[in-house]
């Protein structure tokens, strides 16, 4: 079972800015066809990763996250675009 955590203030701001909740973002980790890559540009202090996967709402999401102990900490999420 995957365990998730996030900053609640950042999660609220993310909904206002990108229209996606961190709760929904956590469901993209269950997508068997998701892709995760290391993000070397923002990995100076801790390893950061980018996951691209479908949420339970069938929206393709880009989820920035890190691993802290046995938990996945979601940093940000937005809907994927062609950019």
C-alpha positions as CSV (number, residue, x, y, z in Angstrom):
1,X,0.0,0.0,0.0
2,X,1.3,3.4,-0.9
3,X,1.4,6.1,1.7
4,X,1.1,9.8,0.8
5,X,1.7,13.1,2.6
6,X,1.7,16.7,1.6
7,X,1.6,20.3,2.9
8,X,-2.0,21.2,3.3
9,X,-1.5,24.9,2.5
10,X,0.4,24.0,-0.7
11,X,-2.4,21.5,-1.6
12,X,-5.1,24.2,-1.3
13,X,-3.1,26.6,-3.4
14,X,-2.6,23.9,-6.0
15,X,-6.3,23.5,-6.4
16,X,-6.7,27.2,-7.0
17,X,-3.9,27.5,-9.4
18,X,-4.1,24.2,-11.4
19,X,-7.6,22.8,-10.6
20,X,-6.3,19.4,-9.3
21,X,-6.3,18.1,-5.7
22,X,-3.4,16.2,-4.2
23,X,-6.0,13.5,-3.3
24,X,-6.7,13.0,-7.0
25,X,-2.9,13.2,-7.8
26,X,-2.3,10.2,-5.4
27,X,-4.6,8.0,-7.6
28,X,-2.3,8.5,-10.6
29,X,0.3,6.3,-8.8
30,X,-2.1,3.3,-9.3
31,X,-2.0,3.8,-13.1
32,X,-0.2,0.7,-14.4
33,X,0.9,2.6,-17.5
34,X,2.3,5.6,-15.6
35,X,5.8,6.8,-16.2
36,X,8.2,8.2,-13.5
37,X,11.4,10.0,-14.3
38,X,14.0,11.6,-12.0
39,X,14.0,15.4,-12.0
40,X,17.7,16.5,-11.9
41,X,16.9,20.2,-12.1
42,X,15.2,20.3,-8.7
43,X,17.1,17.5,-6.9
44,X,19.8,19.4,-5.1
45,X,18.5,19.0,-1.6
46,X,16.4,15.8,-2.1
47,X,15.7,13.5,-5.1
48,X,12.6,14.7,-6.9
49,X,10.6,12.7,-9.4
50,X,7.9,13.5,-12.0
51,X,5.1,11.0,-12.6
52,X,2.8,11.1,-15.6
53,X,-0.3,9.0,-15.1
54,X,-4.1,8.9,-15.3
55,X,-6.1,9.7,-12.2
56,X,-9.3,8.0,-11.1
57,X,-11.1,10.9,-13.0
58,X,-9.3,9.7,-16.2
59,X,-7.3,12.9,-16.4
60,X,-3.6,12.7,-17.4
61,X,-1.7,14.3,-14.6
62,X,1.9,15.5,-14.1
63,X,2.8,14.9,-10.4
64,X,6.0,16.2,-8.9
65,X,7.0,14.2,-5.8
66,X,9.7,13.0,-3.5
67,X,10.1,10.0,-1.2
68,X,10.5,10.5,2.5
69,X,11.0,7.3,4.4
70,X,8.1,5.0,3.4
71,X,5.9,7.9,2.2
72,X,5.5,9.7,-1.1
73,X,5.3,13.4,-0.6
74,X,3.4,15.2,-3.3
75,X,4.9,18.6,-4.1
76,X,2.7,19.7,-7.0
77,X,0.3,18.4,-9.7
78,X,-1.2,19.8,-12.9
79,X,-3.1,18.5,-15.8
80,X,-0.8,17.3,-18.6
81,X,-0.7,19.4,-21.8
82,X,0.9,19.1,-25.1
83,X,3.7,21.5,-23.9
